[in-house]
Each structure stands twice: as structure tokens, then as C-alpha cells.
Amino acid sequence: MSTKNERAGDACRIRQVEARDLDRCYRIETESYEGDEAATRDKIRIRIETFPQAFLVAEMDGEVAGFINAGAADVVEMEDEAFKELVGHDPDGAHLVILSVVVHPDWQGRGLAGALMRAFVERARQWRKTSIQLMCRERHVPLYEKLGYAYVRPSPSLHGGMVWHEMQLLL
């Protein structure tokens, strides 16, 4: 699947992750997230190996510039830290839980996060999932609302020692 990124004026190619993308995804995660918020290399590896269908990367100029990944479950507990390693993940679960949406700082502000989100939602609808859920920092709430997500509540999660907000998109 390819899409034109109008703001960047470049071709953005969105595809399923491959094992060879692990190190680049880890670098993007650690360079883009604050403090303990970033997933470890091992967590990213587990996500790639366990549920690659829900791990999409955006390529710009032939290089991975960002990605989105998720797990699935029938019952979602957003504050469940073990789920970030896909403990309790069920690929047939009705709900998708986004674990990371991240764009390398060099590519931010060009619409890649939105392109990844739209491709991810399209895939979720093809799989006939019921909802997509995520946690985000307060500054990202308006972005997700613009993409159709509804604000649910402040999250009880203390991930990375930060304040989180739960959002949901009903499909």
C-alpha cells in the first residue's frame, strides 16, 4: 500500500513490518519518546514477531520514518503493563490496542502519523474489529480527536511516570 503525502510532497509507502526493521524501529522509538516512555528493543522485537499484521511502517525515501503497532484483546485494560509485551494478546480479539505511534523527529510535521493511523484503521475495519483504543499524552488528544477518536478518560496508567489519556475509535 502506498499513499502520497501531500504536505511533504514525497511518496510515503506504508507496509507491514519486517524482521529487518527492528533496529530502525528501536532507534525511532528511543529518539522520539521521552524518558521511560519508549519501548525496549526486546518489546519491539516481541511485537514484530507476535503480531506483525498490526505493525505498520511508513517509509520515506526508502527509509523507515515511523511506525504504528498494536495488540488485540476481547477485554481491554489500558493500564496493563504486561500487554505492552503482548501478554494476554489474542489476534482474534474484538479490540485493537495501539502500543506505539511514532515518527522520527526528522519526519515529524509532515502528516506521517495521520497516514499511519488511516492505514491502520482501514486494516482494522477489514478485520472486522469493534474498536481501536490507545493512550496518549494530553498534547496529542486533539490529533486523535481530529482522526475520529473519542476521549474516554484520564488513564490510571503510570507508564513512564507520566500522565496518560485514553481514547477510543468505534469501528
N, C-alpha and C positions, 0 to 999 in steps of 0.2 A: 504494500500500500504506500503510495507516495502522495504528498499533498504540497501545494505551493504555499509558501509562507510569504504572504503579500508584504508584510512590514519589512521583512529582511530582504525581499526581492530575490531570494535564493530558493532552490528546491530543498524541501525538507522531506526526508524519507523516513517514514515510521514503519518499523518492522519488529518482529518478535526477537527477544534477546537470544544471543548465542553464548556458549560457554566462553568463547574468546573475548567477550565483552566485560568479563568480571573485573579485571584490573582498572579499566577505564571507568566503569560504573562506580567502583570504590573511590577512585580519585575524585570524581564529580561529587559524590556524597560527602566526602570529608572536606572538600573545598567550598561547599555550598551551605552546609548546615552549621549551626553554632554549637560549640561545646560538645556535650554528651548526646546531643540530638541525633547525630549521624549514626547510621548502622555500621557495624563492623564488617570487615571483608568477609568473615565467615557467615554472617547473617545474609549478606547479599548473595553469596555462593549458594546457601540453602534455598533462598527464594528462586534463584535461577534453576537449580536442579529440581526443586519440588513442584513449581507451578510456572513454567516458562510461558505458558499460554497467556498468563496475565501479567507478563513483564515485557513492556514495550520500550523500545529505544527510539530516539529521534536522532537521525544523522544529518549533519550539515557539512558540506564539503568533504564527504566521505569519512567523517569522524563522529563518534557518538557525542552528542552535545547535551543530551538529557534523557531522562527515563521516568517511567511510572511502573510501579509493581503493586501487587495485591495478593491477598489470600481470600478464601471463601469459607463460609460457615452458615449453618442454619440459625444459630443463636450468636449474636454479636455482643461482646463485652469489650468496648473500646479501650478500657484501661488494662486489659490483659497483656502484660509484657511478654509472656511466652508466645503469644500469637505472632509477634514480630519475627520469630524463628519458625513460624508456621506450625507450631504445636497446636493441635486442635483443628487444623485446616482440613476442609473436606471440599475437593474440587466440584462436587455436585451440590454444595451448599447454596441456598437461595440468595444469599447476600455476599457481595464483594466488599472487602475492607482494604482500602488503599493504604499501603505502608509507606510509600515514598512517591513524591512527585518532585523532581529536581532537575534544574537546568544549570549547566556550568555557568559561572559568573560571566565568562566571555560572551555567552549567547543569551543572557537574560535580557528581557525587554523587547524581544522580537516575536513574541507570540508562540513560542515553542511549547510552553506549559499548556496553553489552551489547545494547541493542536494535539498534544499527547492526550489530554483529557477527552477531547471529542472522539478521537480514535478508540480510546478505552471504553467510553460509553457505548459507541457503536458495537464493539465486541461484546459487551455485557448484554446488550439487547439481543444480539444474535444467539447468545447462550441462554436467553430467557431468564435472566436473573431478576430478582424482585427489587433490589436496591443496591446502591453503592454508598458506602459510608467512609468517612475519613475524619481525622483530627488535624487541626491546623492552628497556627499562631493567629492571634487577633488581626494582625495586619493583612492576612490572606483571606479573611472572611468575605470581603467584598468581591474578590476574584471568583471565589467558588459560587457566591450568590449570582454573579453575572453568568456563570455557566449552568445555572439552574438548580444548584444545591440549596437546601433549606437549612437554616440554623436550627440545631436541636437543643444544645445546652452547653454551658461550660463543662469541661470534662473533669472527672475526678482523677484522671491520669496525672502522674507526676513525672512522666518520662523526661529525662534530661534535666530535671529540676525546673521545668518551665510550665507556664500556663497554656492550656490547650482548649480548643473549642471543637465540639462535634458537629458535623454537617452530614446531610443525607440527601441523596437523589433517588426518588422513587422512579422505577422504570415501567 
